[in-house]
């Protein structure tokens, strides 16, 4: 092969590789955060996972709901907070209403604060990262099933923690203004 063809193939390979890396980065970053609790990311859990319930030991969980201005939804938690027993399974509901005259698809991201609580906040079921399509005027009720691991009470960085905030933000999926 001649040098210009080799250079063109190399440049094309690099461009294809960078594009693939760009598409793979968000899911890889999400998996890293879920595995480590990095930056307040919660843990994923199954309903069958063993957890130690600590009767009498509680923590307050506050709920926060947001959406970017380009999504014409009302989005809010049904309860602003719950006082939960460590290790006990809990459920919280959020509602979203499409206030527009057209179907809108959105997807929610989440965060837990303070960041140190991430490894101890385990979600069993969640609507986050799943596309939600709401028809005009439609309201949906979305559950989050979770528990706060008892380890939060013994970790040097979290044992004095009294409040954890679970926050969600919805972003539009089909809005051309949000595409890069």
SVG drawing of the C-alpha trace seen along z (x, -y; Angstrom):
<svg xmlns="http://www.w3.org/2000/svg" viewBox="-54 -26 58 40">
<polyline fill="none" stroke="black" stroke-width="0.4" points="0.0,0.0 1.1,-3.5 1.7,-5.9 -1.3,-8.1 -3.6,-5.1 -2.1,-3.8 -2.6,-7.3 -6.2,-7.4 -6.9,-4.0 -5.3,-4.8 -7.2,-8.1 -10.5,-6.3 -9.8,-3.6 -9.1,-6.2 -12.3,-8.1 -14.3,-4.9 -12.7,-3.9 -13.3,-7.4 -17.0,-7.3 -17.4,-3.8 -15.7,-5.0 -18.1,-8.0 -21.1,-5.7 -19.6,-3.3 -18.5,-5.9 -21.9,-6.7 -22.8,-3.1 -19.2,-2.3 -19.1,-5.3 -22.6,-4.4 -21.4,-0.8 -18.2,-2.1 -20.2,-4.5 -22.8,-1.9 -20.0,0.6 -18.1,-1.9 -20.7,-4.4 -18.5,-7.1 -20.0,-10.6 -23.1,-9.6 -24.1,-6.9 -26.4,-4.3 -25.9,-0.6 -28.1,1.8 -29.7,4.6 -32.1,7.4 -35.1,8.1 -33.5,11.4 -30.2,9.8 -29.6,10.4 -29.7,7.3 -29.4,6.7 -32.4,4.9 -31.5,2.8 -34.7,2.2 -34.7,-1.2 -31.9,-2.6 -33.4,-5.0 -32.3,-7.7 -34.3,-10.3 -34.4,-10.0 -35.4,-13.2 -36.6,-13.2 -35.9,-15.8 -37.3,-15.9 -36.2,-18.2 -36.4,-18.4 -34.6,-20.5 -36.6,-23.5 -37.0,-22.0 -39.2,-19.2 -42.8,-20.4 -43.5,-18.1 -44.4,-18.5 -42.3,-16.0 -42.4,-15.6 -42.1,-13.1 -45.4,-12.0 -43.7,-12.4 -40.9,-14.9 -39.2,-12.5 -39.4,-9.2 -37.9,-8.1 -36.6,-4.6 -35.2,-1.7 -31.7,-0.7 -31.8,2.4 -35.6,2.4 -37.1,2.3 -39.0,-0.9 -40.9,-2.3 -41.2,-5.9 -43.3,-7.2 -42.7,-10.0 -45.2,-11.4 -44.7,-13.0 -47.3,-14.8 -46.8,-15.8 -48.2,-19.3 -47.7,-19.6 -50.0,-18.7 -47.6,-16.1 -46.0,-12.9 -42.7,-13.5 -40.1,-10.9 -37.7,-11.5 -35.1,-9.7 -34.1,-10.4 -30.7,-10.4 -30.2,-10.3 -27.8,-11.3 -27.6,-10.7 -26.1,-13.2 -24.0,-13.4 -21.7,-11.5 -20.5,-9.2 -24.0,-7.7 -23.9,-6.3 -22.4,-2.9 -25.1,-2.4 -28.2,-3.4 -29.3,-0.4 -32.1,-0.6 -34.0,2.6 -36.2,1.1 -36.0,-2.3 -37.3,-4.2 -33.9,-5.9 -32.2,-5.5 -35.4,-4.0 -37.1,-6.0 -40.6,-7.2 -43.0,-8.3 -45.9,-10.4 -48.8,-11.2 -50.3,-14.7 -51.8,-15.3 -50.8,-11.9 -49.7,-11.4 -47.6,-8.4 -46.7,-7.1 -43.1,-5.7 -41.9,-3.7 -38.4,-3.4 -37.9,-0.4 -34.8,-0.8 -33.1,-0.3 -30.3,-2.0 -27.7,0.6 -26.9,0.9 -23.3,0.3 -24.0,-3.4 -24.2,-3.4 -20.7,-2.0 -18.7,-3.7 -16.5,-6.4 -17.5,-8.8 -21.3,-8.2 -22.1,-7.1 -23.2,-10.6 -25.3,-11.1 -28.9,-11.8 -30.3,-12.7 -29.7,-11.3 -31.2,-13.0 -32.2,-11.0 -32.5,-13.4 -33.8,-12.7 -33.6,-14.9 -35.6,-14.2 -34.1,-15.0 -36.0,-15.0 -34.9,-12.2 -36.7,-13.4 -35.9,-17.2 -33.6,-18.2 -32.3,-21.1 -30.7,-18.5 -28.8,-16.6 -25.1,-17.1"/>
</svg>
